[in-house]
């Protein structure tokens, strides 16, 4: 079964194509950038083949997905003969609200619910919906599946997901913590347990998905009980350009002093803050670490703040779980930045973490145990693969649908 996985952003489309017939085989992946802008870019990478790059105008998502179909079938760069070989399409959808605890086959009701949740994820859900509608137009009749970032966290208890705001705002506007990166947190928790030869349902796990967007989740017996991102992906950890948790009174104060409207405040907390805002250099950890090595005080401060906030969340989730068996690092920073992992895990012996700094220095982009044998808490680097999870869920749901139809 050939499955196309789409992750549609406001001006981008990430895609991967899997052959799920026997296990899973990645056939190709790619990225479309600057959709709706001049000089859009498509980068296509067939597995085992030469990368292909084209600069052209891509006015909208339908045009972009059509270009994906064309390059997948291209005689020179393609990996399939025609679009009819694509048997299903899986979509990353950022927010499914409270309606979905798992991935679902997309029908009219699902599309309506994704549209309703646009106000909860205004930067992501509109693009996710555009991707779904574009596929309907280009390859009608092909089953599509929605895999929600929020679904894994729907097991959180109400005392963890509610805010101490007037209850009427939850009733009227669904104001609550939703959490994000759920696909990644779920995947790495299960993968780590499998690699250790342990039963996921017997473990207390803290998963740290650290990237330009970052979140930490407390997983008890395979179930999310709390997570750092909140109503939006701005809450929680310090991120590339997002504030993370902040005293809301500060925002009121700055808005008053700087004469910012709602759009201005939103722009500040999403695009101008985080390690970029502190360092005034970059949102990329590699740039910050280079600057810190050269003695830049703001870069050093940004790195220390990032690590300190992550450490505090880990400690708080140890309390929420009443102990922890396994601490996992994943995501672009979590998998590759050994310096940040070291900063976070240093001086945590009192919490049962005995970190192996030498092994950690060799852990980059691979699954590895990075705690010492005497550590009460096992610490691991686990590579995530959200696209494979989307492909797997899509295959499972479509096969069930086909079986039910033929019975």
C-alpha positions in Angstrom: 0.0 0.0 0.0 1.5 3.3 -1.1 0.7 6.1 1.4 1.3 9.8 1.0 1.8 11.8 4.2 1.2 15.5 4.1 2.1 18.2 6.7 0.7 21.4 5.4 1.8 24.7 6.9 0.6 28.2 6.1 3.2 28.6 3.4 4.8 25.2 3.2 4.0 21.5 2.5 6.2 18.7 3.9 5.6 15.3 2.3 6.8 11.7 2.5 5.7 8.7 0.5 5.8 5.2 2.1 5.4 1.7 0.7 3.6 0.1 3.6 3.0 -3.3 1.8 5.7 -5.2 3.8 6.7 -3.3 6.9 7.5 0.3 5.8 9.8 1.7 3.2 10.4 5.4 2.7 10.2 6.0 -1.1 10.7 9.8 -1.1 10.3 13.0 0.9 10.2 16.6 0.1 9.4 20.2 1.0 7.6 23.0 -0.7 8.4 26.5 0.6 7.2 30.0 0.1 3.7 29.0 -1.2 1.8 32.1 -2.2 5.1 34.1 -2.5 7.4 34.8 -5.4 10.1 32.2 -6.2 8.6 29.3 -4.3 10.9 26.3 -3.9 10.2 22.5 -4.2 12.9 20.2 -2.9 12.4 16.5 -3.7 14.6 13.7 -2.3 13.9 10.2 -3.6 15.4 7.5 -1.4 18.6 6.3 -3.0 18.3 8.9 -5.8 19.6 12.4 -6.6 17.8 15.3 -4.9 15.7 17.5 -7.2 15.2 21.3 -6.6 13.0 23.7 -8.6 12.3 27.4 -8.0 8.9 28.4 -9.4 5.7 30.2 -8.4 3.3 28.1 -6.3 0.3 30.3 -5.7 -1.7 28.0 -3.4 -1.8 24.6 -1.7 -3.8 22.9 -4.5 -1.1 23.9 -7.0 1.6 22.8 -4.6 0.1 19.3 -4.0 -0.4 18.9 -7.7 3.3 19.6 -8.1 4.0 16.9 -5.5 2.0 14.5 -7.5 3.8 15.4 -10.7 7.3 15.0 -9.2 6.3 11.7 -7.6 5.4 10.4 -11.1 8.2 12.1 -13.0 10.1 9.6 -15.2 13.5 10.9 -13.9 12.9 11.9 -10.3 9.7 10.0 -9.4 9.1 6.9 -7.3 5.6 5.8 -8.6 4.2 5.4 -12.1 1.0 7.3 -11.6 -1.1 8.9 -8.9 -3.5 5.9 -8.9 -0.8 4.0 -7.0 -1.4 6.2 -4.0 -4.0 4.3 -2.0 -4.4 6.7 1.0 -3.3 10.1 2.3 -2.5 10.8 5.9 -2.5 14.4 7.2 -1.0 15.9 10.3 -3.7 18.1 11.8 -2.6 20.3 14.7 -5.7 20.6 16.8 -8.7 18.3 16.9 -10.2 19.9 20.1 -11.9 17.5 22.5 -13.5 15.5 19.8 -10.7 13.0 18.9 -8.7 10.7 21.1 -7.2 8.9 18.1 -6.6 9.2 14.4 -9.7 9.1 12.2 -10.9 8.6 8.7 -11.8 12.0 7.2 -15.4 12.6 6.3 -17.6 15.7 6.2 -18.0 15.7 10.0 -14.3 15.5 10.6 -13.7 18.4 8.1 -16.3 20.5 9.9 -14.6 19.8 13.3 -11.2 20.7 11.9 -12.8 24.0 10.6 -14.4 24.6 14.0 -11.0 24.2 15.6 -9.4 26.8 13.4 -9.9 29.4 16.1 -7.9 27.1 18.5 -5.0 26.8 16.0 -5.3 29.7 13.6 -1.8 29.3 12.2 -2.0 25.6 11.5 -5.6 24.2 11.1 -6.4 26.3 8.0 -3.4 24.9 6.1 -4.2 21.4 7.3 -7.7 21.7 5.9 -6.4 23.2 2.7 -4.3 20.1 2.2 -7.3 17.8 2.7 -9.5 19.7 0.3 -6.7 19.9 -2.3 -6.3 16.1 -2.2 -10.1 15.7 -2.6 -9.9 17.8 -5.7 -6.8 16.2 -7.3 -7.4 12.5 -6.5 -11.0 12.2 -5.6 -12.1 9.1 -3.8 -8.8 8.3 -2.2 -9.3 7.8 1.6 -7.7 10.3 3.8 -6.9 10.1 7.5 -6.4 12.9 10.1 -3.7 12.3 12.7 -4.1 15.0 15.4 -1.2 16.5 17.5 -3.7 16.9 20.3 -5.3 13.4 20.5 -2.6 11.7 22.7 -3.2 14.4 25.4 -6.9 13.9 25.7 -6.3 11.5 28.5 -5.1 14.4 30.8 -7.3 14.8 33.9 -9.4 17.9 34.2 -7.4 19.3 37.0 -4.3 19.2 34.7 -5.9 20.7 31.6 -8.1 23.4 33.1 -6.9 27.0 33.7 -7.9 28.9 36.8 -10.0 31.3 34.8 -13.8 31.8 35.1 -15.3 28.4 34.2 -17.7 30.1 31.8 -14.7 30.6 29.4 -14.2 26.8 29.2 -18.0 26.4 28.5 -18.2 29.2 26.0 -14.8 29.1 24.2 -13.3 25.7 25.1 -10.4 27.4 26.9 -8.2 24.6 28.3 -4.8 23.0 27.8 -4.8 20.8 24.6 -1.1 20.0 24.3 0.8 19.3 21.1 3.5 17.1 19.6 1.3 14.2 20.8 2.3 12.0 17.8 6.0 12.3 18.7 5.5 11.8 22.5 3.4 8.7 21.9 5.9 7.2 19.4 9.1 7.7 21.4 7.6 6.5 24.6 6.6 3.2 23.0 9.8 2.9 21.0 12.0 3.4 24.1 10.0 0.8 26.1 10.4 -1.6 23.2 14.2 -1.1 22.9 14.6 -1.6 26.6 12.4 -4.8 26.5 10.0 -3.4 29.0 6.2 -3.1 29.1 5.1 0.5 28.3 2.1 0.1 30.7 4.5 -0.5 33.6 6.6 2.6 33.1 6.6 6.2 34.3 8.1 8.2 31.4 9.0 11.9 30.7 9.4 12.7 27.0 11.2 15.9 26.0 10.5 16.9 22.4 13.0 19.7 21.9 13.1 21.6 18.7 12.3 25.1 17.4 8.9 24.2 19.0 9.4 22.3 22.2 7.2 20.4 24.7 7.6 18.0 27.6 5.0 15.3 28.5 4.4 13.1 31.6 3.4 9.6 30.4 2.1 7.2 33.0 1.6 3.6 31.8 1.5 4.8 28.2 -1.0 7.6 28.8 -0.4 11.3 28.8 -1.3 12.9 32.2 0.2 16.3 31.6 2.1 18.3 29.0 3.9 21.7 28.8 2.1 23.2 25.8 -1.3 24.6 26.6 -4.2 26.1 24.8 -1.8 27.1 22.0 1.8 25.9 21.2 3.2 29.1 22.8 2.9 27.9 26.4 5.5 25.9 28.4 9.1 25.7 27.4 11.2 28.5 26.0 11.3 27.9 22.2 13.0 29.3 19.1 10.8 32.4 18.8 8.0 31.6 21.3 8.0 32.8 24.9 6.9 29.7 26.7 5.1 30.3 30.0 5.1 33.9 31.0 3.3 36.0 33.6 0.2 37.2 31.7 0.4 40.5 33.5 3.6 41.2 31.7 1.8 41.0 28.4 -0.8 43.5 29.6 1.9 45.8 30.8 3.9 45.7 27.5 0.8 46.1 25.4 0.0 49.2 27.3 3.5 50.7 27.2 4.2 49.8 23.5 0.6 50.4 22.3 0.3 46.9 20.9 -3.0 45.5 19.7 -3.9 41.8 19.8 -2.0 41.2 16.6 1.0 42.9 17.9 1.0 40.9 21.1 0.5 37.7 19.2 3.4 38.6 16.9 5.7 39.3 19.9 5.0 36.1 21.7 5.1 33.8 18.6 7.8 35.4 16.4 10.0 37.8 18.4 10.6 36.0 21.7 12.2 32.7 22.9 15.9 32.3 22.5 15.8 34.6 19.5 14.3 37.4 21.6 16.8 36.9 24.5 19.9 36.4 22.4 19.0 38.9 19.6 21.1 36.6 17.4 19.1 33.6 16.2 16.5 31.0 17.0 18.9 28.3 16.0 20.7 26.6 18.8 23.8 26.0 16.6 24.2 29.7 16.1 23.7 30.4 19.8 26.3 27.8 20.9 28.8 29.3 18.4 28.1 32.7 19.8 28.3 31.5 23.4 31.7 29.8 22.8 32.9 33.2 21.6 31.7 34.8 24.9 28.4 36.4 23.8 26.6 37.0 27.1 23.1 37.1 25.7 23.6 33.8 23.9 24.9 32.2 27.1 21.9 33.6 28.9 19.5 32.2 26.3 21.0 28.7 26.5 21.0 28.7 30.3 17.3 29.8 30.4 16.3 27.2 27.9 18.0 24.4 29.9 16.7 25.7 33.2 13.1 25.8 32.1 13.3 22.3 30.7 14.9 21.0 34.0 12.0 22.6 36.0 9.4 20.9 33.9 11.1 17.6 34.2 11.2 18.0 38.0 7.6 19.0 38.2 6.5 16.0 36.1 8.6 13.7 38.4 6.4 15.0 41.2 3.2 14.5 39.1 4.2 10.9 38.3 5.5 10.2 41.8 8.8 9.2 40.4 10.1 8.4 36.9 11.6 5.3 35.3 12.7 6.8 31.9 13.6 10.3 30.6 13.6 10.6 26.8 15.1 13.3 24.6 13.9 13.6 21.0 13.2 16.3 18.3 15.9 18.2 16.4 17.6 19.6 19.5 16.8 16.6 21.7 18.4 14.2 19.3 21.3 16.2 18.1 22.4 18.8 20.6 24.5 16.9 23.2 25.5 20.2 24.8 21.9 21.1 25.7 21.2 17.6 27.0 24.2 17.9 29.2 23.1 21.3 30.5 19.6 19.9 31.3 20.8 16.7 33.0 23.7 18.1 35.0 23.2 18.3 38.8 20.1 16.1 38.8 21.6 13.3 40.9 19.2 14.2 43.7 16.4 13.2 41.4 18.0 9.9 40.5 19.6 11.0 37.2 23.3 10.0 36.8 24.3 11.3 33.4 27.0 9.7 31.2 28.6 12.8 29.7 31.1 10.8 27.5 28.4 8.6 25.9 26.2 11.7 25.5 28.8 13.4 23.4 28.6 10.6 20.8 24.8 10.6 20.7 23.6 12.5 17.6 20.6 11.5 15.6 20.5 7.9 16.9 18.9 5.9 19.6 21.2 5.6 22.6 21.3 5.1 26.4 23.0 8.2 27.9 22.7 7.4 31.7 25.2 5.5 33.8 24.4 2.0 35.1 23.9 3.2 38.6 21.3 5.8 37.5 17.9 5.2 39.1 16.4 7.0 36.1 17.2 5.6 32.6 18.0 8.5 30.2 17.8 7.9 26.5 18.0 9.7 23.1 15.2 8.4 20.9 14.8 9.4 17.3 11.2 10.3 16.5 9.4 9.6 13.2 6.1 11.4 13.2 5.6 10.8 9.5 5.8 7.0 9.9 3.3 7.2 12.7 0.9 9.0 10.4 1.5 6.5 7.6 1.0 3.6 10.0 -2.3 5.0 11.4 -3.5 5.7 7.9 -2.8 2.2 6.8 -4.4 0.7 9.9 -7.6 2.8 9.5 -7.9 2.2 5.7 -7.4 -1.5 6.0 -10.2 -1.7 8.7 -12.4 0.4 6.4 -11.7 -2.0 3.5 -12.4 -5.1 5.6 -15.6 -3.7 6.9 -16.8 -2.9 3.4 -16.0 -6.4 2.0 -17.6 -8.3 4.9 
